[in-house]
Every structure is written in structure tokens, then in C-alpha cells.
């Protein structure tokens, strides 16, 4: 299930407060500035800095 577009409009990175990119096929939100991915589990974004995954340029350059 895709995230609600209204929810996507208000979500921001918990670390730098900037906008996030949504990758539905990966169930993830991505911060290109910090190169971090936030997982979406059971249709709920996990917006915890400690849970974010580092992503390299090859994945989302």
C-alpha cells in the first residue's frame, strides 16, 4: 500500500528537517542530503535517526 500523499507532504527528516524522497518499490523514504534511508514497516515510516540506514551514491545517486 502506498503512503498517503498528505502524509508525505508533512514528513521531514528527523535529523536535518529537510524533505524526503519516497521510493514505494523499496518501502523507504530517502534523504539525499545525508544519504540515509528510513524504512517503512507495515505502512508506518520509521523516522528514528538510530534506525536510518546509510546509502551510497550507487543506490540513489
ChimeraX commands (.cxc) that place a marker at each C-alpha (Angstrom):
marker #1 position 0.00,0.00,0.00 radius 0.5
marker #1 position 1.32,3.45,-0.88 radius 0.5
marker #1 position 1.73,6.15,1.71 radius 0.5
marker #1 position -0.90,8.86,1.86 radius 0.5
marker #1 position 0.21,11.86,-0.26 radius 0.5
marker #1 position -0.82,14.25,2.54 radius 0.5
marker #1 position 1.42,12.39,4.97 radius 0.5
marker #1 position 4.32,12.56,2.53 radius 0.5
marker #1 position 3.91,16.34,2.30 radius 0.5
marker #1 position 4.44,16.82,6.04 radius 0.5
marker #1 position 7.12,14.19,6.70 radius 0.5
marker #1 position 10.65,15.52,7.10 radius 0.5
marker #1 position 13.99,14.04,8.00 radius 0.5
marker #1 position 14.28,13.92,11.79 radius 0.5
marker #1 position 17.96,14.89,11.58 radius 0.5
marker #1 position 18.13,17.84,9.15 radius 0.5
marker #1 position 14.38,18.60,8.93 radius 0.5
marker #1 position 14.54,18.57,5.12 radius 0.5
marker #1 position 12.18,16.89,2.64 radius 0.5
marker #1 position 12.39,13.19,1.86 radius 0.5
marker #1 position 12.02,11.21,-1.35 radius 0.5
marker #1 position 9.59,8.29,-1.37 radius 0.5
marker #1 position 10.56,5.01,-3.02 radius 0.5
marker #1 position 7.44,2.85,-2.97 radius 0.5
marker #1 position 9.19,-0.11,-4.58 radius 0.5
marker #1 position 11.69,-0.17,-1.68 radius 0.5
marker #1 position 9.24,0.74,1.09 radius 0.5
marker #1 position 11.56,3.55,2.10 radius 0.5
marker #1 position 11.95,7.29,2.47 radius 0.5
marker #1 position 15.30,8.71,1.41 radius 0.5
marker #1 position 17.25,11.82,2.39 radius 0.5
marker #1 position 19.66,12.59,-0.48 radius 0.5
marker #1 position 21.48,15.28,1.51 radius 0.5
marker #1 position 22.56,12.91,4.29 radius 0.5
marker #1 position 22.32,9.74,2.16 radius 0.5
marker #1 position 20.06,8.00,4.66 radius 0.5
marker #1 position 17.12,5.70,4.13 radius 0.5
marker #1 position 14.22,5.38,6.54 radius 0.5
marker #1 position 12.32,2.11,6.30 radius 0.5
marker #1 position 8.56,1.84,6.05 radius 0.5
marker #1 position 7.26,-1.13,8.03 radius 0.5
marker #1 position 3.61,-2.18,7.94 radius 0.5
marker #1 position 2.80,1.12,6.16 radius 0.5
marker #1 position 4.38,3.13,9.00 radius 0.5
marker #1 position 7.51,5.22,8.34 radius 0.5
marker #1 position 10.20,4.51,10.93 radius 0.5
marker #1 position 11.51,8.04,11.45 radius 0.5
marker #1 position 14.18,7.28,14.04 radius 0.5
marker #1 position 17.71,8.55,13.43 radius 0.5
marker #1 position 19.19,5.43,15.04 radius 0.5
marker #1 position 17.18,3.19,12.68 radius 0.5
marker #1 position 18.20,5.00,9.47 radius 0.5
marker #1 position 20.42,3.13,7.01 radius 0.5
marker #1 position 23.39,4.71,5.26 radius 0.5
marker #1 position 23.03,4.62,1.47 radius 0.5
marker #1 position 25.82,5.16,-1.05 radius 0.5
marker #1 position 25.62,7.13,-4.30 radius 0.5
marker #1 position 25.41,3.95,-6.37 radius 0.5
marker #1 position 21.98,3.18,-4.91 radius 0.5
marker #1 position 20.37,6.61,-5.22 radius 0.5
marker #1 position 22.86,8.87,-6.97 radius 0.5
marker link #1:1,2 radius 0.2
marker link #1:2,3 radius 0.2
marker link #1:3,4 radius 0.2
marker link #1:4,5 radius 0.2
marker link #1:5,6 radius 0.2
marker link #1:6,7 radius 0.2
marker link #1:7,8 radius 0.2
marker link #1:8,9 radius 0.2
marker link #1:9,10 radius 0.2
marker link #1:10,11 radius 0.2
marker link #1:11,12 radius 0.2
marker link #1:12,13 radius 0.2
marker link #1:13,14 radius 0.2
marker link #1:14,15 radius 0.2
marker link #1:15,16 radius 0.2
marker link #1:16,17 radius 0.2
marker link #1:17,18 radius 0.2
marker link #1:18,19 radius 0.2
marker link #1:19,20 radius 0.2
marker link #1:20,21 radius 0.2
marker link #1:21,22 radius 0.2
marker link #1:22,23 radius 0.2
marker link #1:23,24 radius 0.2
marker link #1:24,25 radius 0.2
marker link #1:25,26 radius 0.2
marker link #1:26,27 radius 0.2
marker link #1:27,28 radius 0.2
marker link #1:28,29 radius 0.2
marker link #1:29,30 radius 0.2
marker link #1:30,31 radius 0.2
marker link #1:31,32 radius 0.2
marker link #1:32,33 radius 0.2
marker link #1:33,34 radius 0.2
marker link #1:34,35 radius 0.2
marker link #1:35,36 radius 0.2
marker link #1:36,37 radius 0.2
marker link #1:37,38 radius 0.2
marker link #1:38,39 radius 0.2
marker link #1:39,40 radius 0.2
marker link #1:40,41 radius 0.2
marker link #1:41,42 radius 0.2
marker link #1:42,43 radius 0.2
marker link #1:43,44 radius 0.2
marker link #1:44,45 radius 0.2
marker link #1:45,46 radius 0.2
marker link #1:46,47 radius 0.2
marker link #1:47,48 radius 0.2
marker link #1:48,49 radius 0.2
marker link #1:49,50 radius 0.2
marker link #1:50,51 radius 0.2
marker link #1:51,52 radius 0.2
marker link #1:52,53 radius 0.2
marker link #1:53,54 radius 0.2
marker link #1:54,55 radius 0.2
marker link #1:55,56 radius 0.2
marker link #1:56,57 radius 0.2
marker link #1:57,58 radius 0.2
marker link #1:58,59 radius 0.2
marker link #1:59,60 radius 0.2
marker link #1:60,61 radius 0.2
view
